[in-house]
Amino acid sequence: MNNGNREYRSDVFSMLMEDKMNALSVYNVLNGSNYTDPNAVEMKTLDKGVSLTVRNDCAFVVDAALSIYEHQSTVCPNMPVRNLIYYTTIVREMIKNHNIYGRSLIKIPIPKFVVFYNGEENQKSEYYMKLSDAFEKNIENPDLELKCIVYNINFGKNDELLTKCNILKDYMTFVEYVRFYHKEQDYDELKEAIYRAIDRCIDEGILVDFFKNNRSEVVKVTQMDYTFDRQIELERDDACKEGFAEGHAEGHAEGHAEGHAEGHAEGFLSGKYAMLYQLVNDKIITIAEAAKQIGISEYEFMEKMNN
């Protein structure tokens, strides 16, 4: 497995997609192609070498198409906006040595945006999200549009896709085992549940080399993923309640809108600091890794947590 120079991985999905053959196998299933040469894949996933603050799960070029794959275990309606940022950031890096003011047309890759959802909220098996849904006013035939397709890869939702794509099926098998063992222990001892899921996968011949070579990192990122998802849900609920209360107290629409926005932003940010600080205390991540996730120095991170 080629890990490249990435210092941060958001979850097991992004780790698996760093392997060119895994990315190619998913691409083939989604596009009805049959590429077999990993050298045909040019990885473009954003990391610290391109952007200090913008990271995504997986991006690569095959046959003049830039595929941007994201994994989501919580519902996020902002994926089209995020994909717009990912695409423009990657393309900007790709054409940085070209003259965009010249007379020659600069060719850019065809975008393909895919979201793989495996959260526990009930969602459709497949649907589209559009950038225009985020526009402040509805408009027909907008000058700028972006569509990303969402595949629900939970078992029972897209079984045909999972049957065709072993890497997604194996990934979801691991996820289901973690959920099973975590629930069996009344949602305590998450680390033990992850270890048991890994051992069971190895015993059953599922991603054997991957788990043997990456056991400790799989445990760490899975713990981070679970903790972060829980924090997101708590902060979403709290921020909405705080924002509504502040806006309502103002007694008019403008106050409501500003209170909601400020409450959401401040609540989410403070909650993320707290979540990352807890992960540092639990020795799941380092101070450097925590600071990197919110784009500040280690010193600034510790200063904020001590205030």
Contacts in CASP RR format, 6 or more apart in sequence:
PFRMAT RR
TARGET T0000
AUTHOR 0000-0000-0000
METHOD contacts of the structure
MODEL  1
MNNGNREYRSDVFSMLMEDKMNALSVYNVLNGSNYTDPNAVEMKTLDKGV
SLTVRNDCAFVVDAALSIYEHQSTVCPNMPVRNLIYYTTIVREMIKNHNI
YGRSLIKIPIPKFVVFYNGEENQKSEYYMKLSDAFEKNIENPDLELKCIV
YNINFGKNDELLTKCNILKDYMTFVEYVRFYHKEQDYDELKEAIYRAIDR
CIDEGILVDFFKNNRSEVVKVTQMDYTFDRQIELERDDACKEGFAEGHAE
GHAEGHAEGHAEGHAEGFLSGKYAMLYQLVNDKIITIAEAAKQIGISEYE
FMEKMNN
1 18 0 8 1.000
1 19 0 8 1.000
1 209 0 8 1.000
1 210 0 8 1.000
1 213 0 8 1.000
1 214 0 8 1.000
2 18 0 8 1.000
2 19 0 8 1.000
2 20 0 8 1.000
3 18 0 8 1.000
4 18 0 8 1.000
5 47 0 8 1.000
5 48 0 8 1.000
5 49 0 8 1.000
6 18 0 8 1.000
6 45 0 8 1.000
6 47 0 8 1.000
6 48 0 8 1.000
7 47 0 8 1.000
7 48 0 8 1.000
7 289 0 8 1.000
7 292 0 8 1.000
8 47 0 8 1.000
8 48 0 8 1.000
8 55 0 8 1.000
8 289 0 8 1.000
8 292 0 8 1.000
8 293 0 8 1.000
9 15 0 8 1.000
9 18 0 8 1.000
9 217 0 8 1.000
9 221 0 8 1.000
10 55 0 8 1.000
10 57 0 8 1.000
10 71 0 8 1.000
10 221 0 8 1.000
10 224 0 8 1.000
10 225 0 8 1.000
11 57 0 8 1.000
11 71 0 8 1.000
11 73 0 8 1.000
11 221 0 8 1.000
11 222 0 8 1.000
11 224 0 8 1.000
11 225 0 8 1.000
12 171 0 8 1.000
12 174 0 8 1.000
12 175 0 8 1.000
12 218 0 8 1.000
12 221 0 8 1.000
12 222 0 8 1.000
12 225 0 8 1.000
13 57 0 8 1.000
13 58 0 8 1.000
13 71 0 8 1.000
13 116 0 8 1.000
13 171 0 8 1.000
14 45 0 8 1.000
14 57 0 8 1.000
14 58 0 8 1.000
14 71 0 8 1.000
15 210 0 8 1.000
15 214 0 8 1.000
15 217 0 8 1.000
15 218 0 8 1.000
15 221 0 8 1.000
16 22 0 8 1.000
16 167 0 8 1.000
16 171 0 8 1.000
16 207 0 8 1.000
16 210 0 8 1.000
17 23 0 8 1.000
17 26 0 8 1.000
17 45 0 8 1.000
17 57 0 8 1.000
17 58 0 8 1.000
17 69 0 8 1.000
18 43 0 8 1.000
18 45 0 8 1.000
18 58 0 8 1.000
20 38 0 8 1.000
20 39 0 8 1.000
20 41 0 8 1.000
20 43 0 8 1.000
20 60 0 8 1.000
21 38 0 8 1.000
22 167 0 8 1.000
23 41 0 8 1.000
23 43 0 8 1.000
23 58 0 8 1.000
23 60 0 8 1.000
23 67 0 8 1.000
23 69 0 8 1.000
24 35 0 8 1.000
24 36 0 8 1.000
24 38 0 8 1.000
24 40 0 8 1.000
24 41 0 8 1.000
24 62 0 8 1.000
25 165 0 8 1.000
25 166 0 8 1.000
25 167 0 8 1.000
26 69 0 8 1.000
26 165 0 8 1.000
26 167 0 8 1.000
26 168 0 8 1.000
27 33 0 8 1.000
27 35 0 8 1.000
27 60 0 8 1.000
27 62 0 8 1.000
27 67 0 8 1.000
28 34 0 8 1.000
28 35 0 8 1.000
29 161 0 8 1.000
29 164 0 8 1.000
29 165 0 8 1.000
30 112 0 8 1.000
30 114 0 8 1.000
31 65 0 8 1.000
31 112 0 8 1.000
33 62 0 8 1.000
33 63 0 8 1.000
35 62 0 8 1.000
35 63 0 8 1.000
40 62 0 8 1.000
40 63 0 8 1.000
41 60 0 8 1.000
41 61 0 8 1.000
41 62 0 8 1.000
42 60 0 8 1.000
42 61 0 8 1.000
42 62 0 8 1.000
43 59 0 8 1.000
43 60 0 8 1.000
44 59 0 8 1.000
44 60 0 8 1.000
44 61 0 8 1.000
44 66 0 8 1.000
44 90 0 8 1.000
44 93 0 8 1.000
44 94 0 8 1.000
45 56 0 8 1.000
45 57 0 8 1.000
45 58 0 8 1.000
45 59 0 8 1.000
45 60 0 8 1.000
46 54 0 8 1.000
46 55 0 8 1.000
46 56 0 8 1.000
46 59 0 8 1.000
46 86 0 8 1.000
46 89 0 8 1.000
46 90 0 8 1.000
47 55 0 8 1.000
48 292 0 8 1.000
50 89 0 8 1.000
50 90 0 8 1.000
50 93 0 8 1.000
51 89 0 8 1.000
52 292 0 8 1.000
52 295 0 8 1.000
53 295 0 8 1.000
54 85 0 8 1.000
54 86 0 8 1.000
54 89 0 8 1.000
56 68 0 8 1.000
56 70 0 8 1.000
56 82 0 8 1.000
56 86 0 8 1.000
57 69 0 8 1.000
57 70 0 8 1.000
57 71 0 8 1.000
58 67 0 8 1.000
58 68 0 8 1.000
58 69 0 8 1.000
58 70 0 8 1.000
59 66 0 8 1.000
59 67 0 8 1.000
59 68 0 8 1.000
59 69 0 8 1.000
59 86 0 8 1.000
59 90 0 8 1.000
60 66 0 8 1.000
60 67 0 8 1.000
61 67 0 8 1.000
61 109 0 8 1.000
64 107 0 8 1.000
64 109 0 8 1.000
64 110 0 8 1.000
65 109 0 8 1.000
65 110 0 8 1.000
65 111 0 8 1.000
65 112 0 8 1.000
66 87 0 8 1.000
66 90 0 8 1.000
66 91 0 8 1.000
66 108 0 8 1.000
66 109 0 8 1.000
66 110 0 8 1.000
66 111 0 8 1.000
66 112 0 8 1.000
67 112 0 8 1.000
67 114 0 8 1.000
68 83 0 8 1.000
68 86 0 8 1.000
68 87 0 8 1.000
68 90 0 8 1.000
68 111 0 8 1.000
68 112 0 8 1.000
68 113 0 8 1.000
68 114 0 8 1.000
69 114 0 8 1.000
69 115 0 8 1.000
69 116 0 8 1.000
70 79 0 8 1.000
70 82 0 8 1.000
70 83 0 8 1.000
70 114 0 8 1.000
70 115 0 8 1.000
70 116 0 8 1.000
70 148 0 8 1.000
71 115 0 8 1.000
71 116 0 8 1.000
71 117 0 8 1.000
71 118 0 8 1.000
72 79 0 8 1.000
72 115 0 8 1.000
72 116 0 8 1.000
72 117 0 8 1.000
72 118 0 8 1.000
72 119 0 8 1.000
72 150 0 8 1.000
73 117 0 8 1.000
73 118 0 8 1.000
73 119 0 8 1.000
73 225 0 8 1.000
73 229 0 8 1.000
74 119 0 8 1.000
74 121 0 8 1.000
74 229 0 8 1.000
74 232 0 8 1.000
74 233 0 8 1.000
75 117 0 8 1.000
75 119 0 8 1.000
75 121 0 8 1.000
75 123 0 8 1.000
76 82 0 8 1.000
77 129 0 8 1.000
77 133 0 8 1.000
77 134 0 8 1.000
78 134 0 8 1.000
79 113 0 8 1.000
79 115 0 8 1.000
79 129 0 8 1.000
79 148 0 8 1.000
79 150 0 8 1.000
80 113 0 8 1.000
80 129 0 8 1.000
80 130 0 8 1.000
80 131 0 8 1.000
80 133 0 8 1.000
80 134 0 8 1.000
80 146 0 8 1.000
80 147 0 8 1.000
80 148 0 8 1.000
81 131 0 8 1.000
81 134 0 8 1.000
83 111 0 8 1.000
83 113 0 8 1.000
83 146 0 8 1.000
83 148 0 8 1.000
84 131 0 8 1.000
84 146 0 8 1.000
87 111 0 8 1.000
87 113 0 8 1.000
87 146 0 8 1.000
91 108 0 8 1.000
91 109 0 8 1.000
94 108 0 8 1.000
94 109 0 8 1.000
95 106 0 8 1.000
95 108 0 8 1.000
98 106 0 8 1.000
100 106 0 8 1.000
111 146 0 8 1.000
113 146 0 8 1.000
113 147 0 8 1.000
113 148 0 8 1.000
113 149 0 8 1.000
114 148 0 8 1.000
114 149 0 8 1.000
114 150 0 8 1.000
114 151 0 8 1.000
115 129 0 8 1.000
115 148 0 8 1.000
115 149 0 8 1.000
115 150 0 8 1.000
115 151 0 8 1.000
116 150 0 8 1.000
116 151 0 8 1.000
116 153 0 8 1.000
116 168 0 8 1.000
117 123 0 8 1.000
117 150 0 8 1.000
117 151 0 8 1.000
117 152 0 8 1.000
117 153 0 8 1.000
117 154 0 8 1.000
118 152 0 8 1.000
118 153 0 8 1.000
118 154 0 8 1.000
118 172 0 8 1.000
118 175 0 8 1.000
119 154 0 8 1.000
120 179 0 8 1.000
123 150 0 8 1.000
123 152 0 8 1.000
123 157 0 8 1.000
124 150 0 8 1.000
124 152 0 8 1.000
125 151 0 8 1.000
125 152 0 8 1.000
125 157 0 8 1.000
125 158 0 8 1.000
126 149 0 8 1.000
126 150 0 8 1.000
126 151 0 8 1.000
126 152 0 8 1.000
126 158 0 8 1.000
127 149 0 8 1.000
127 150 0 8 1.000
128 147 0 8 1.000
128 148 0 8 1.000
128 149 0 8 1.000
128 150 0 8 1.000
129 147 0 8 1.000
129 148 0 8 1.000
129 150 0 8 1.000
130 145 0 8 1.000
130 146 0 8 1.000
130 147 0 8 1.000
131 142 0 8 1.000
131 144 0 8 1.000
131 145 0 8 1.000
131 146 0 8 1.000
131 147 0 8 1.000
132 138 0 8 1.000
132 139 0 8 1.000
132 142 0 8 1.000
132 145 0 8 1.000
135 142 0 8 1.000
151 158 0 8 1.000
151 161 0 8 1.000
152 158 0 8 1.000
153 161 0 8 1.000
153 162 0 8 1.000
153 168 0 8 1.000
153 171 0 8 1.000
153 172 0 8 1.000
154 172 0 8 1.000
155 162 0 8 1.000
155 172 0 8 1.000
155 176 0 8 1.000
161 168 0 8 1.000
162 168 0 8 1.000
162 169 0 8 1.000
162 172 0 8 1.000
163 169 0 8 1.000
170 201 0 8 1.000
170 206 0 8 1.000
170 207 0 8 1.000
171 207 0 8 1.000
173 201 0 8 1.000
173 204 0 8 1.000
173 206 0 8 1.000
174 197 0 8 1.000
174 198 0 8 1.000
174 201 0 8 1.000
174 206 0 8 1.000
174 207 0 8 1.000
177 196 0 8 1.000
177 197 0 8 1.000
177 200 0 8 1.000
177 201 0 8 1.000
178 193 0 8 1.000
178 194 0 8 1.000
178 197 0 8 1.000
178 222 0 8 1.000
180 197 0 8 1.000
181 192 0 8 1.000
181 193 0 8 1.000
181 194 0 8 1.000
181 196 0 8 1.000
181 197 0 8 1.000
182 189 0 8 1.000
182 190 0 8 1.000
182 193 0 8 1.000
182 226 0 8 1.000
184 193 0 8 1.000
185 192 0 8 1.000
185 193 0 8 1.000
190 222 0 8 1.000
190 223 0 8 1.000
190 226 0 8 1.000
191 219 0 8 1.000
191 223 0 8 1.000
194 218 0 8 1.000
194 219 0 8 1.000
194 222 0 8 1.000
194 223 0 8 1.000
195 219 0 8 1.000
198 211 0 8 1.000
198 215 0 8 1.000
198 218 0 8 1.000
198 219 0 8 1.000
201 207 0 8 1.000
201 208 0 8 1.000
201 211 0 8 1.000
202 208 0 8 1.000
202 211 0 8 1.000
202 212 0 8 1.000
211 218 0 8 1.000
220 284 0 8 1.000
220 285 0 8 1.000
223 279 0 8 1.000
223 282 0 8 1.000
223 284 0 8 1.000
224 279 0 8 1.000
224 284 0 8 1.000
224 285 0 8 1.000
227 275 0 8 1.000
227 278 0 8 1.000
227 279 0 8 1.000
227 284 0 8 1.000
228 275 0 8 1.000
231 271 0 8 1.000
231 272 0 8 1.000
231 274 0 8 1.000
231 275 0 8 1.000
234 271 0 8 1.000
235 267 0 8 1.000
235 268 0 8 1.000
235 271 0 8 1.000
235 272 0 8 1.000
236 268 0 8 1.000
238 267 0 8 1.000
239 263 0 8 1.000
239 264 0 8 1.000
239 265 0 8 1.000
239 266 0 8 1.000
239 267 0 8 1.000
239 268 0 8 1.000
240 260 0 8 1.000
240 264 0 8 1.000
242 263 0 8 1.000
242 264 0 8 1.000
242 267 0 8 1.000
243 256 0 8 1.000
243 259 0 8 1.000
243 260 0 8 1.000
243 261 0 8 1.000
243 262 0 8 1.000
243 263 0 8 1.000
243 264 0 8 1.000
244 256 0 8 1.000
244 260 0 8 1.000
246 255 0 8 1.000
246 256 0 8 1.000
246 258 0 8 1.000
246 259 0 8 1.000
246 260 0 8 1.000
246 262 0 8 1.000
246 263 0 8 1.000
247 255 0 8 1.000
247 256 0 8 1.000
247 257 0 8 1.000
247 258 0 8 1.000
247 259 0 8 1.000
247 260 0 8 1.000
248 256 0 8 1.000
250 256 0 8 1.000
250 258 0 8 1.000
250 259 0 8 1.000
269 294 0 8 1.000
272 293 0 8 1.000
272 294 0 8 1.000
273 294 0 8 1.000
273 301 0 8 1.000
273 304 0 8 1.000
273 305 0 8 1.000
276 285 0 8 1.000
276 290 0 8 1.000
276 293 0 8 1.000
276 294 0 8 1.000
276 301 0 8 1.000
277 290 0 8 1.000
277 305 0 8 1.000
279 285 0 8 1.000
279 290 0 8 1.000
280 286 0 8 1.000
280 287 0 8 1.000
280 290 0 8 1.000
287 298 0 8 1.000
287 301 0 8 1.000
287 302 0 8 1.000
288 298 0 8 1.000
290 301 0 8 1.000
291 297 0 8 1.000
291 298 0 8 1.000
291 300 0 8 1.000
291 301 0 8 1.000
294 301 0 8 1.000
296 304 0 8 1.000
END
